[in-house]
Amino acid sequence: MGRPLIVIPRLRQSIVFDVAVTLYRRHVVESQPRVCRACGRAAPCPVRRHVELVIATAGADLQRFEDIPPPEHTGFRVGGRGRPIDDDALMYERDSD
């Protein structure tokens, strides 16, 4: 038998919890064959097992996050949204004061 789970309620307000929920939603188990949709490993994959522990430690119910898909938006490209990348902006020179 393993050690009893210690619940940390304040973990729900942390970035660690938000990332764990996002990864939990992304690493979904396909029914046939039983593999992870994100990484292709046998289900449940190591990522999903680890983030399940984080979510359970926060005292949250895993079923609450089952039906909501992960966000598809992953960020903006370098240079900002809708602006072309300027080559001069990528060069960084330190001022020698």
Protein Blocks (a to p, Z undefined) as FASTA:
>chain_A
ZZdddddfklmmpmklmmmmmmmmmmccdfbdcddfklopacddfklmmmmmmmmmnopa
fklmmmpccdfbfbdcehiehiacdfklmpccdddZZ
